[in-house]
Amino acid sequence: MTDPRQLRIAVVGAGIGGLSVAALFGGTGGHVDVFERWPRIKAVGTGIGLWPNAVRVLDRIGVGGPLRAVAVPQPGGALRSADGRDLLTLRTTAMERGGGTGVLLISRERILNALVDAARTAGANLYLDAAPDVGRLADTYDVVVGADGISSTVRTELFGARDPRRRSGFWAVRGTDERTLTPYGEFWGARQLFGVTPIENGATNWYAAMRTDRRPTVGDLRDWYAGWPDPVGALLKSATDEAVLRHEVQHLWPVPKSFVHGNAVLVGDAAHAMPPNLGQGGAQALLDAACLVDELVGRSVPDALAEYDRRRRRTTRRYVAGSIAMANVALAGGRAARVRDRVLHMLPAPRVA
Ligand SMILES: Cc1cc2nc3c(=O)[nH]c(=O)nc-3n(C[C@H](O)[C@H](O)[C@H](O)COP(=O)(O)OP(=O)(O)OC[C@H]3O[C@@H](n4cnc5c(N)ncnc54)[C@H](O)[C@@H]3O)c2cc1C
């Protein structure tokens, strides 16, 4: 068993995954250097929903309390069709009665700022504007953590695998609106969906996903979502191309055969980027971080990395597969969409538990 205080680890990428590793490993007394290619931490994104298992990792890091204080619990909501019919009602009461937090909606910016503070407080060194030679890192550190997202340089350069990035077949557009606009929930149409959630300070978070071959503009969205139920029209009316985020969604498939190569290890999107349809990408990055640090504290480095790979690869692979399947259902078109809506309409209301 290795004393973590004797270990030096390099973390490439200061997103949710990398900063969580830094905060947790720094907390053990080990040496952590984090390298981020951008000159500042880019809090790209609007709100994300975190399930209770991920919030528990934030608690371990010491930022769960403050984040919970500003987060908004995901309200029970309906899944509706594009013409406003209820397809399914989501109840979160069971989880709340059980003393859980439910799913918390938090702005990505707040999560990243809290993690930066926690990592620094734990003694991690954060180097910005730094895209290091990862081969050299592998030679000079005990462990190199590839937390550098879907286009991971650590994966490409140290794992040498075939490029597993795949187009998910749709674009995602996200925005926020300072007004409180309801009802919350998700609307599913043919080959496109629209979601509305609350976010901090009474604001509204929205996202749209659609099968299209081109980078959509807000003008396109106004056309494509014309006639959809409230509050879709109001949200799109005040949106601008400058203020929204637009991504062609990609995922990794197959996920790498191993998350470990020598002393390099992948966490988060670098290991298992998935379409956002199960809302699990950030959560799984947090769980990777907790698992990796637990293993590094308890074992020799080779055993710790092997155990991390064993514990995390199969689980996260399932989330990738599940998210791809969910995206295909949610963005189905034609007859498949009509059958989907009929089936959903017949189901009893599920509980999030
Ligand atoms: C539309 C959408 C909605 C989502 N909604 C949710 C949700 O509700 N709930 C949820 O849990 N997840 C959600 N996710 C997924 C979640 O955002 C990601 O899974 C998560 O942010 C991944 O974190 P990460 O740290 O692994 O990678 P990233 O956030 O990609 O961070 C990687 C970091 O590495 C840096 N980097 C890259 N290359 C280098 C290099 N060579 N050297 C140094 N630095 C480098 C990058 O600049 C970046 O800062 C969503 C994703 C999308 C696209």
The ligand as an SDF file (V2000), in Angstrom:
LIG
                    3D

 53 58  0  0  0  0  0  0  0  0999 V2000
  -25.9900   19.7630  -23.6770 C   0  0  0  0  0  0  0  0  0  0  0  0
  -25.3810   19.0720  -22.4680 C   0  0  0  0  0  0  0  0  0  0  0  0
  -26.1120   18.9570  -21.2730 C   0  0  0  0  0  0  0  0  0  0  0  0
  -25.5820   18.2740  -20.1680 C   0  0  0  0  0  0  0  0  0  0  0  0
  -26.3360   18.1360  -19.0360 N   0  0  0  0  0  0  0  0  0  0  0  0
  -25.8480   17.4240  -17.9850 C   0  0  0  0  0  0  0  0  0  0  0  0
  -26.6260   17.2380  -16.7800 C   0  0  0  0  0  0  0  0  0  0  0  0
  -27.7560   17.7350  -16.6380 O   0  0  0  0  0  0  0  0  0  0  0  0
  -26.1010   16.4980  -15.7670 N   0  0  0  0  0  0  0  0  0  0  0  0
  -24.8450   15.9520  -15.8610 C   0  0  0  0  0  0  0  0  0  0  0  0
  -24.4080   15.2860  -14.9080 O   0  0  0  0  0  0  0  0  0  0  0  0
  -24.0830   16.1100  -16.9760 N   0  0  0  0  0  0  0  0  0  0  0  0
  -24.5470   16.8310  -18.0320 C   0  0  0  0  0  0  0  0  0  0  0  0
  -23.7850   17.0050  -19.1550 N   0  0  0  0  0  0  0  0  0  0  0  0
  -22.4590   16.3480  -19.2450 C   0  0  0  0  0  0  0  0  0  0  0  0
  -21.3810   17.0670  -18.4770 C   0  0  0  0  0  0  0  0  0  0  0  0
  -21.3910   18.4360  -18.7690 O   0  0  0  0  0  0  0  0  0  0  0  0
  -20.0180   16.4780  -18.8500 C   0  0  0  0  0  0  0  0  0  0  0  0
  -20.0910   15.0830  -18.8120 O   0  0  0  0  0  0  0  0  0  0  0  0
  -18.9690   16.9340  -17.8450 C   0  0  0  0  0  0  0  0  0  0  0  0
  -18.8660   18.3300  -17.8560 O   0  0  0  0  0  0  0  0  0  0  0  0
  -17.6160   16.3080  -18.1920 C   0  0  0  0  0  0  0  0  0  0  0  0
  -16.6470   16.8400  -17.3330 O   0  0  0  0  0  0  0  0  0  0  0  0
  -15.1160   16.5190  -17.5870 P   0  0  0  0  0  0  0  0  0  0  0  0
  -14.3810   17.1870  -16.4730 O   0  0  0  0  0  0  0  0  0  0  0  0
  -14.9190   15.0750  -17.7930 O   0  0  0  0  0  0  0  0  0  0  0  0
  -14.7500   17.1780  -18.9990 O   0  0  0  0  0  0  0  0  0  0  0  0
  -14.8360   18.7170  -19.5240 P   0  0  0  0  0  0  0  0  0  0  0  0
  -15.9150   19.4690  -18.8410 O   0  0  0  0  0  0  0  0  0  0  0  0
  -14.8730   18.5920  -20.9960 O   0  0  0  0  0  0  0  0  0  0  0  0
  -13.4360   19.3240  -19.0670 O   0  0  0  0  0  0  0  0  0  0  0  0
  -12.2390   19.0260  -19.7250 C   0  0  0  0  0  0  0  0  0  0  0  0
  -11.2360   20.1400  -19.4480 C   0  0  0  0  0  0  0  0  0  0  0  0
   -9.9710   19.7550  -19.9920 O   0  0  0  0  0  0  0  0  0  0  0  0
   -9.4040   20.8530  -20.6680 C   0  0  0  0  0  0  0  0  0  0  0  0
   -8.4570   20.3110  -21.6590 N   0  0  0  0  0  0  0  0  0  0  0  0
   -8.7420   19.6520  -22.8030 C   0  0  0  0  0  0  0  0  0  0  0  0
   -7.6050   19.2710  -23.4170 N   0  0  0  0  0  0  0  0  0  0  0  0
   -6.5790   19.7090  -22.6470 C   0  0  0  0  0  0  0  0  0  0  0  0
   -5.1640   19.6120  -22.7490 C   0  0  0  0  0  0  0  0  0  0  0  0
   -4.5750   18.9730  -23.7720 N   0  0  0  0  0  0  0  0  0  0  0  0
   -4.3980   20.1770  -21.7810 N   0  0  0  0  0  0  0  0  0  0  0  0
   -4.9860   20.8340  -20.7310 C   0  0  0  0  0  0  0  0  0  0  0  0
   -6.3220   20.9450  -20.5880 N   0  0  0  0  0  0  0  0  0  0  0  0
   -7.1140   20.3820  -21.5150 C   0  0  0  0  0  0  0  0  0  0  0  0
  -10.6070   21.5690  -21.2650 C   0  0  0  0  0  0  0  0  0  0  0  0
  -10.3120   22.9150  -21.5970 O   0  0  0  0  0  0  0  0  0  0  0  0
  -11.6140   21.4520  -20.1350 C   0  0  0  0  0  0  0  0  0  0  0  0
  -11.5070   22.5070  -19.2080 O   0  0  0  0  0  0  0  0  0  0  0  0
  -24.2820   17.7090  -20.2560 C   0  0  0  0  0  0  0  0  0  0  0  0
  -23.5230   17.8640  -21.4350 C   0  0  0  0  0  0  0  0  0  0  0  0
  -24.0620   18.5380  -22.5290 C   0  0  0  0  0  0  0  0  0  0  0  0
  -23.2240   18.6950  -23.7990 C   0  0  0  0  0  0  0  0  0  0  0  0
  1  2  1  0
  2  3  1  0
  2 52  2  0
  3  4  2  0
  4  5  1  0
  4 50  1  0
  5  6  2  0
  6  7  1  0
  6 13  1  0
  7  8  2  0
  7  9  1  0
  9 10  1  0
 10 11  2  0
 10 12  1  0
 12 13  2  0
 13 14  1  0
 14 15  1  0
 14 50  1  0
 15 16  1  0
 16 17  1  0
 16 18  1  0
 18 19  1  0
 18 20  1  0
 20 21  1  0
 20 22  1  0
 22 23  1  0
 23 24  1  0
 24 25  2  0
 24 26  1  0
 24 27  1  0
 27 28  1  0
 28 29  2  0
 28 30  1  0
 28 31  1  0
 31 32  1  0
 32 33  1  0
 33 34  1  0
 33 48  1  0
 34 35  1  0
 35 36  1  0
 35 46  1  0
 36 37  1  0
 36 45  1  0
 37 38  2  0
 38 39  1  0
 39 40  1  0
 39 45  2  0
 40 41  1  0
 40 42  2  0
 42 43  1  0
 43 44  2  0
 44 45  1  0
 46 47  1  0
 46 48  1  0
 48 49  1  0
 50 51  2  0
 51 52  1  0
 52 53  1  0
M  END
$$$$
